[in-house]
């Protein structure tokens, strides 16, 4: 026996274990620090004021816009001397609502009138039942997009439910399309009125900055689907690379429609030195290209100036799931957000990663194949690809989930988190149905409550 080699193996194993424990400790410390800072910020919103009751500021947010406005609202109340308690809708219970006298609700709408993920449990638990809320005076700010048929659908439904329970509206519901400045100013005006002041600070969203279109590659020539492009963007010369986290989005203004930003999942991490996007070129029935996808994929020349700002997507970040096993599920260009998570975890040497990805044909639509294969060869990733058109019977990611139900259950029982990115219609709802079959509806609800089931779907 070669004792030197044996000792070297033991030392290497001990080193790997120590490194892993240090990583886990760092993640725990970071989460503790984050919770402490959040608690400190929340405490600052509720000063001790004799005879002044707290207002509730509740939000339902998918990509972070409603949450950001909720914090701005709570801080605005705080500046006038009104204490405020801020909470996502998912953390409210019946006592919270029935004991509250003043509340402001900031809600976005997902898909075709659906609640955001952090409000689905609230909608299921309360909005199909009756509560006596006759003591409640409230206001609703509903966020949405007028291009959708059920514009501000969840905000409208929440407002109607609150009225049906006896709640008294402080002012008519305010509907906002794509962060419309006039509607947000109306909300600020109503806050000034109920707070008894005309001196609330203006709310300014981060400004767009000039970025450069540094690279563009057509990934699927010959595909039955629309062309998909890998896009790389970098700041203008002399500008530092801003920080972002895996899961975050960018908002881009196309020259043809500067009033309506389009959002894309970031497919890279800051260590890559550039923002990467995975963009499917949309083409309308009349042959014209989609406003933003056409601009990014065809009309903008290389080195062209792109108007861009980074949008934190709190609900799709890793946060407390950074060291957990991770099941990543997506289709099409949804691979972008999942790729960023894989890059972040592999950079930290976190190896329990399972990607389930669907597209049309393996011959044309296997995006980032070499990169994924390299991670798989390193033992950092399990990959299950599902190509719907490569066999007579159509197969999708939800079918792969069902086929691997025992393994999915094993990963969930071992504390895995599930991240879903891609199309809302078809894929996301079918994936959730498959999960309900595997772990039951209560199991899915427990994952949502624990922050272990997160979605970025569109």
C-alpha positions as CSV (number, residue, x, y, z in Angstrom):
1,X,0.0,0.0,0.0
2,X,1.2,3.5,-0.8
3,X,0.6,5.4,2.5
4,X,1.7,8.7,1.0
5,X,-1.0,8.5,-1.6
6,X,-3.6,7.5,1.0
7,X,-2.6,10.4,3.3
8,X,-2.8,12.8,0.4
9,X,-6.3,11.5,-0.4
10,X,-7.4,11.9,3.2
11,X,-5.9,15.4,3.3
12,X,-7.7,16.4,0.1
13,X,-11.0,15.0,1.4
14,X,-10.5,16.9,4.7
15,X,-9.8,20.1,2.8
16,X,-12.9,19.7,0.6
17,X,-15.1,19.1,3.7
18,X,-13.6,22.1,5.5
19,X,-14.1,24.3,2.4
20,X,-17.8,23.1,2.1
21,X,-18.4,23.8,5.8
22,X,-16.9,27.3,5.4
23,X,-19.2,27.9,2.4
24,X,-22.2,26.8,4.4
25,X,-21.2,29.0,7.3
26,X,-20.7,32.0,5.0
27,X,-24.2,31.5,3.5
28,X,-25.8,31.2,6.9
29,X,-23.9,34.4,8.1
30,X,-25.0,36.3,5.0
31,X,-28.6,35.3,5.4
32,X,-28.5,36.3,9.1
33,X,-27.0,39.6,8.2
34,X,-29.6,40.2,5.6
35,X,-32.5,39.4,8.0
36,X,-30.9,41.6,10.6
37,X,-30.7,44.5,8.2
38,X,-34.3,43.9,7.0
39,X,-35.5,43.8,10.6
40,X,-33.6,47.0,11.3
41,X,-35.2,48.7,8.2
42,X,-38.7,47.6,9.2
43,X,-38.2,48.7,12.8
44,X,-37.2,52.1,11.5
45,X,-40.6,52.4,9.9
46,X,-42.5,51.9,13.2
47,X,-41.4,54.6,15.7
48,X,-43.0,54.6,19.1
49,X,-45.6,57.3,18.9
50,X,-48.2,57.5,21.6
51,X,-51.8,57.4,20.3
52,X,-50.8,56.7,16.7
53,X,-51.7,53.3,15.3
54,X,-49.6,51.6,12.7
55,X,-50.7,51.3,9.1
56,X,-50.3,48.1,7.2
57,X,-48.5,48.3,3.8
58,X,-49.0,44.9,2.1
59,X,-47.6,44.0,-1.3
60,X,-48.0,41.2,-3.9
61,X,-45.0,41.3,-6.2
62,X,-43.6,39.0,-8.8
63,X,-40.6,40.8,-10.3
64,X,-40.1,43.3,-7.5
65,X,-41.9,46.5,-8.7
66,X,-44.8,46.2,-6.2
67,X,-42.4,45.5,-3.4
68,X,-40.2,48.5,-4.2
69,X,-43.3,50.8,-4.3
70,X,-44.5,49.3,-1.0
71,X,-41.2,50.3,0.7
72,X,-41.4,53.8,-0.8
73,X,-45.0,54.0,0.4
74,X,-44.0,52.9,4.0
75,X,-41.1,55.3,4.1
76,X,-43.4,58.2,2.9
77,X,-45.8,57.5,5.7
78,X,-42.9,57.3,8.1
79,X,-41.6,60.8,7.1
80,X,-45.0,62.2,8.1
81,X,-44.9,60.5,11.6
82,X,-47.2,57.6,10.7
83,X,-45.8,54.2,11.8
84,X,-46.1,51.5,9.1
85,X,-45.8,47.8,9.1
86,X,-44.7,46.3,5.7
87,X,-45.5,42.7,4.7
88,X,-46.0,40.5,1.7
89,X,-49.6,39.3,1.3
90,X,-48.4,35.7,1.8
91,X,-47.5,36.5,5.5
92,X,-50.8,37.9,6.5
93,X,-53.4,36.0,8.5
94,X,-57.0,36.7,9.4
95,X,-56.1,38.4,12.7
96,X,-53.8,40.8,10.8
97,X,-56.7,41.9,8.6
98,X,-59.4,42.0,11.2
99,X,-57.3,44.0,13.7
100,X,-56.0,46.5,11.2
101,X,-57.8,49.8,10.8
102,X,-55.7,51.4,8.0
103,X,-54.0,49.5,5.2
104,X,-52.5,50.1,1.8
105,X,-52.2,47.3,-0.8
106,X,-49.7,47.4,-3.7
107,X,-50.3,44.5,-6.0
108,X,-49.1,43.4,-9.4
109,X,-50.9,40.9,-11.7
110,X,-49.4,37.9,-13.2
111,X,-50.3,36.2,-16.5
112,X,-54.0,36.6,-17.3
113,X,-55.3,38.2,-14.1
114,X,-53.6,35.8,-11.7
115,X,-52.0,36.8,-8.4
116,X,-48.2,36.8,-8.1
117,X,-46.6,33.8,-6.5
118,X,-46.2,35.5,-3.1
119,X,-50.0,36.1,-3.1
120,X,-51.3,32.8,-4.3
121,X,-51.7,31.4,-0.8
122,X,-53.5,34.6,0.4
123,X,-55.9,34.3,-2.6
124,X,-56.6,30.6,-2.0
125,X,-57.0,31.0,1.8
126,X,-59.0,34.2,2.1
127,X,-60.4,35.5,-1.2
128,X,-62.7,32.5,-1.5
129,X,-64.1,33.0,2.0
130,X,-65.8,35.7,4.1
131,X,-64.2,37.9,6.8
132,X,-65.7,40.8,8.7
133,X,-63.5,43.7,7.7
134,X,-65.9,46.6,8.5
135,X,-63.2,48.2,10.6
136,X,-60.7,48.4,7.7
137,X,-60.0,51.6,5.7
138,X,-57.8,50.8,2.7
139,X,-56.4,51.9,-0.6
140,X,-55.2,49.8,-3.5
141,X,-52.5,50.5,-6.1
142,X,-52.8,47.9,-8.9
143,X,-49.9,47.4,-11.3
144,X,-50.3,45.8,-14.7
145,X,-50.0,46.2,-18.5
146,X,-52.9,47.5,-20.6
147,X,-51.9,45.2,-23.4
148,X,-53.2,42.3,-21.4
149,X,-56.9,41.4,-21.5
150,X,-57.2,41.2,-17.7
151,X,-55.4,44.5,-17.0
152,X,-54.6,44.7,-13.3
153,X,-56.8,41.7,-12.8
154,X,-55.6,40.6,-9.4
155,X,-55.6,44.2,-8.0
156,X,-59.2,44.6,-9.2
157,X,-60.2,41.3,-7.6
158,X,-58.6,42.2,-4.3
159,X,-60.3,45.6,-4.3
160,X,-63.7,43.9,-5.0
161,X,-63.1,41.3,-2.3
162,X,-62.1,43.9,0.3
163,X,-65.3,45.9,-0.4
164,X,-67.4,42.7,-0.2
165,X,-66.0,42.1,3.3
166,X,-67.1,45.5,4.4
167,X,-63.8,47.4,3.9
168,X,-64.1,51.1,3.3
169,X,-62.0,52.5,0.5
170,X,-60.0,55.6,1.4
171,X,-59.9,56.6,-2.3
172,X,-60.7,54.9,-5.7
173,X,-58.3,52.2,-6.7
174,X,-55.4,53.5,-8.8
175,X,-54.5,51.3,-11.8
176,X,-50.9,51.6,-13.2
177,X,-49.8,50.5,-16.7
178,X,-46.1,49.9,-17.0
179,X,-45.0,52.2,-14.2
180,X,-47.0,55.1,-15.7
181,X,-45.6,58.3,-14.0
182,X,-49.0,60.1,-13.9
183,X,-50.7,57.2,-12.1
184,X,-47.9,56.9,-9.6
185,X,-48.1,60.6,-9.0
186,X,-51.8,60.2,-8.3
187,X,-50.9,57.5,-5.7
188,X,-48.4,59.9,-4.1
189,X,-51.0,62.6,-4.0
190,X,-53.5,60.4,-2.3
191,X,-50.9,59.4,0.3
192,X,-50.2,63.1,0.9
193,X,-53.9,63.6,1.5
194,X,-54.5,60.7,3.9
195,X,-51.2,61.6,5.7
196,X,-52.2,65.2,6.0
197,X,-49.2,66.7,4.3
198,X,-48.2,68.1,0.9
199,X,-44.5,67.5,1.4
200,X,-43.9,63.9,0.4
201,X,-40.6,63.3,-1.6
202,X,-40.8,62.5,-5.3
203,X,-40.3,58.9,-6.3
204,X,-37.8,58.5,-9.1
205,X,-37.0,55.1,-10.7
206,X,-33.3,54.4,-11.5
207,X,-32.3,56.1,-14.8
208,X,-31.6,54.1,-17.9
209,X,-27.9,54.0,-18.9
210,X,-26.1,53.6,-22.2
211,X,-24.8,50.1,-22.8
212,X,-23.0,48.7,-25.9
213,X,-24.2,45.8,-28.0
214,X,-20.9,43.9,-27.8
215,X,-21.8,40.5,-29.3
216,X,-24.7,38.7,-31.0
217,X,-24.9,35.0,-32.1
218,X,-27.7,33.2,-33.8
219,X,-28.0,29.9,-31.8
220,X,-30.6,27.9,-33.7
221,X,-30.3,28.3,-37.5
222,X,-32.6,25.8,-39.2
223,X,-34.9,25.5,-36.2
224,X,-38.7,25.1,-36.6
225,X,-39.1,27.8,-34.0
226,X,-38.3,31.5,-34.2
227,X,-34.6,32.5,-34.2
228,X,-32.9,32.6,-30.8
229,X,-29.9,34.9,-30.2
230,X,-27.3,35.0,-27.5
231,X,-26.7,38.8,-26.8
232,X,-23.8,40.3,-24.9
233,X,-24.0,43.9,-23.5
234,X,-21.3,45.9,-21.7
235,X,-21.2,49.4,-20.2
236,X,-19.9,52.3,-22.2
237,X,-16.1,52.8,-22.0
238,X,-15.1,54.2,-18.6
239,X,-18.2,53.0,-16.9
240,X,-17.8,50.4,-14.1
241,X,-19.7,47.1,-14.4
242,X,-22.7,47.4,-12.0
243,X,-23.5,44.6,-9.5
244,X,-26.4,42.2,-10.0
245,X,-27.4,38.8,-8.7
246,X,-28.4,35.6,-10.5
247,X,-32.2,35.8,-11.0
248,X,-32.2,39.6,-11.8
249,X,-33.7,41.2,-14.9
250,X,-32.8,44.0,-17.3
251,X,-35.3,46.5,-18.6
252,X,-34.6,47.7,-22.1
253,X,-36.0,50.6,-24.1
254,X,-36.2,50.1,-27.8
255,X,-36.0,53.3,-29.9
256,X,-39.4,52.5,-31.5
257,X,-41.2,52.4,-28.1
258,X,-39.3,54.4,-25.5
259,X,-42.4,54.5,-23.2
260,X,-42.7,50.7,-22.6
261,X,-39.6,48.9,-21.3
262,X,-39.2,45.2,-22.1
263,X,-37.8,42.8,-19.4
264,X,-35.3,40.0,-20.0
265,X,-33.8,37.5,-17.6
266,X,-30.0,38.0,-17.2
267,X,-28.2,34.9,-18.3
268,X,-24.8,35.7,-16.8
269,X,-23.1,36.8,-13.5
270,X,-20.9,39.8,-12.9
271,X,-17.8,37.6,-13.1
272,X,-18.6,37.1,-16.8
273,X,-17.8,40.8,-17.3
274,X,-20.9,41.4,-19.5
275,X,-24.7,41.0,-19.3
276,X,-25.8,38.0,-21.4
277,X,-29.4,37.7,-22.7
278,X,-31.2,34.9,-24.6
279,X,-33.6,36.5,-26.9
280,X,-36.2,34.9,-29.2
281,X,-37.0,37.0,-32.2
282,X,-40.7,37.7,-32.4
283,X,-42.4,38.2,-35.7
284,X,-46.0,39.4,-36.1
285,X,-48.5,38.1,-38.6
286,X,-47.9,41.0,-40.9
287,X,-44.2,40.1,-41.1
288,X,-42.9,42.9,-38.8
289,X,-40.5,42.1,-36.0
290,X,-41.3,42.5,-32.3
291,X,-40.3,46.0,-31.1
292,X,-37.6,45.0,-28.6
293,X,-36.6,41.5,-29.8
294,X,-36.3,42.8,-33.3
295,X,-34.2,45.7,-32.2
296,X,-31.8,43.5,-30.2
297,X,-31.6,40.6,-32.7
298,X,-31.6,42.3,-36.1
299,X,-32.0,46.0,-36.3
300,X,-29.3,47.3,-33.9
301,X,-25.8,47.2,-35.3
302,X,-22.9,45.8,-33.3
303,X,-21.6,48.5,-31.0
304,X,-25.0,50.2,-31.0
305,X,-26.1,52.0,-27.9
306,X,-28.7,50.2,-25.9
307,X,-30.8,51.9,-23.2
308,X,-30.8,49.6,-20.2
309,X,-31.2,49.4,-16.5
310,X,-30.9,46.5,-14.1
311,X,-34.0,45.5,-12.3
312,X,-33.5,43.4,-9.1
313,X,-35.8,40.3,-9.1
314,X,-36.0,39.5,-5.4
315,X,-38.4,36.7,-5.8
316,X,-36.1,34.8,-8.2
317,X,-32.8,35.2,-6.5
318,X,-31.1,32.3,-4.7
319,X,-31.1,34.0,-1.3
320,X,-31.6,31.3,1.4
321,X,-31.5,28.6,-1.3
322,X,-27.9,29.2,-2.2
323,X,-26.6,26.0,-0.6
324,X,-29.6,23.8,-1.0
325,X,-29.9,21.2,-3.8
326,X,-31.5,23.0,-6.7
327,X,-34.0,21.7,-9.4
328,X,-34.0,24.1,-12.3
329,X,-36.9,23.7,-14.8
330,X,-37.5,25.6,-17.9
331,X,-38.1,25.8,-21.6
332,X,-37.1,27.9,-24.5
333,X,-35.4,31.2,-23.6
334,X,-36.3,30.5,-20.0
335,X,-32.9,28.8,-19.9
336,X,-31.4,32.3,-19.5
337,X,-32.4,32.8,-15.8
338,X,-31.5,29.2,-15.0
339,X,-28.0,29.5,-16.6
340,X,-27.3,32.5,-14.3
341,X,-28.1,30.4,-11.3
342,X,-26.0,27.5,-12.5
343,X,-23.0,29.9,-13.1
344,X,-23.4,31.4,-9.6
345,X,-23.6,28.0,-7.9
346,X,-20.7,26.4,-9.8
347,X,-18.6,29.5,-9.1
348,X,-19.2,28.7,-5.4
349,X,-18.6,24.9,-6.0
350,X,-22.2,24.0,-5.1
351,X,-22.7,20.8,-7.1
352,X,-26.2,19.4,-6.4
353,X,-27.8,21.0,-9.5
354,X,-30.4,19.3,-11.7
355,X,-31.5,21.0,-14.9
356,X,-34.7,19.9,-16.7
357,X,-34.9,21.8,-20.0
358,X,-37.3,21.6,-22.9
359,X,-37.2,22.7,-26.6
360,X,-38.3,21.5,-30.0
361,X,-35.3,19.6,-31.7
362,X,-32.0,18.5,-30.3
363,X,-30.3,19.1,-33.6
364,X,-31.1,22.9,-33.6
365,X,-32.3,24.0,-30.2
366,X,-29.8,22.7,-27.7
367,X,-28.7,26.1,-26.4
368,X,-25.3,26.3,-24.5
369,X,-24.8,22.6,-25.1
370,X,-21.0,22.6,-24.8
371,X,-21.1,24.6,-21.5
372,X,-23.7,22.4,-19.9
373,X,-21.9,19.2,-21.1
374,X,-18.7,20.5,-19.4
375,X,-20.4,21.2,-16.1
376,X,-22.0,17.7,-16.3
377,X,-18.5,16.1,-17.0
378,X,-17.2,18.0,-13.9
379,X,-19.9,16.4,-11.7
380,X,-21.5,19.8,-11.1
381,X,-24.8,19.2,-12.9
382,X,-27.4,16.6,-13.9
383,X,-29.1,17.5,-17.2
384,X,-32.4,16.1,-18.5
385,X,-33.2,17.5,-21.9
386,X,-36.7,17.1,-23.4
387,X,-37.1,17.8,-27.1
388,X,-40.8,17.8,-28.0
389,X,-40.5,17.2,-31.8
390,X,-37.8,14.4,-31.8
391,X,-40.3,11.5,-31.4
392,X,-43.8,10.9,-32.7
393,X,-45.4,11.5,-29.2
394,X,-44.8,15.0,-28.0
395,X,-42.8,15.2,-24.7
396,X,-42.4,18.2,-22.4
397,X,-40.6,19.0,-19.2
398,X,-43.7,18.1,-17.1
399,X,-43.5,14.6,-18.6
400,X,-39.9,14.3,-17.6
401,X,-40.8,15.4,-14.1
402,X,-43.5,12.7,-13.8
403,X,-41.1,10.0,-15.2
404,X,-38.5,11.1,-12.5
405,X,-41.1,11.5,-9.7
406,X,-39.3,9.3,-7.2
407,X,-36.0,11.2,-7.7
408,X,-37.9,14.6,-7.6
409,X,-39.5,13.5,-4.3
410,X,-36.1,12.4,-2.9
411,X,-34.5,15.8,-3.8
412,X,-37.4,17.7,-2.2
413,X,-37.2,15.5,0.9
414,X,-33.5,16.4,1.0
415,X,-34.4,20.1,1.2
416,X,-34.1,21.0,-2.5
417,X,-35.6,24.2,-3.9
418,X,-37.3,24.4,-7.3
419,X,-36.8,27.3,-9.7
420,X,-39.0,27.5,-12.9
421,X,-38.2,29.9,-15.8
422,X,-39.9,30.1,-19.2
423,X,-43.4,30.3,-20.6
424,X,-46.4,30.8,-18.3
425,X,-48.9,29.3,-20.7
426,X,-48.4,25.6,-21.0
427,X,-45.1,24.9,-19.4
428,X,-45.4,26.6,-15.9
429,X,-48.9,25.6,-15.2
430,X,-48.2,22.0,-16.4
431,X,-45.1,21.8,-14.2
432,X,-47.1,22.9,-11.2
433,X,-49.7,20.3,-12.0
434,X,-47.0,17.6,-12.2
435,X,-45.6,18.8,-8.8
436,X,-49.0,18.5,-7.3
437,X,-49.2,14.9,-8.5
438,X,-45.8,14.2,-6.9
439,X,-46.0,15.9,-3.6
440,X,-49.6,17.0,-3.3
441,X,-51.1,20.6,-3.2
442,X,-50.2,21.0,0.4
443,X,-46.6,20.0,-0.4
444,X,-46.5,22.7,-3.1
445,X,-47.9,25.3,-0.7
446,X,-45.3,24.4,1.9
447,X,-42.5,24.9,-0.7
448,X,-44.0,28.3,-1.5
449,X,-44.2,29.3,2.1
450,X,-40.6,28.2,2.7
451,X,-39.4,30.2,-0.4
452,X,-38.3,26.9,-2.0
453,X,-40.6,27.2,-5.1
454,X,-39.9,30.2,-7.2
455,X,-40.9,31.2,-10.7
456,X,-39.9,33.7,-13.4
457,X,-42.5,32.9,-16.1
458,X,-44.0,35.1,-18.8
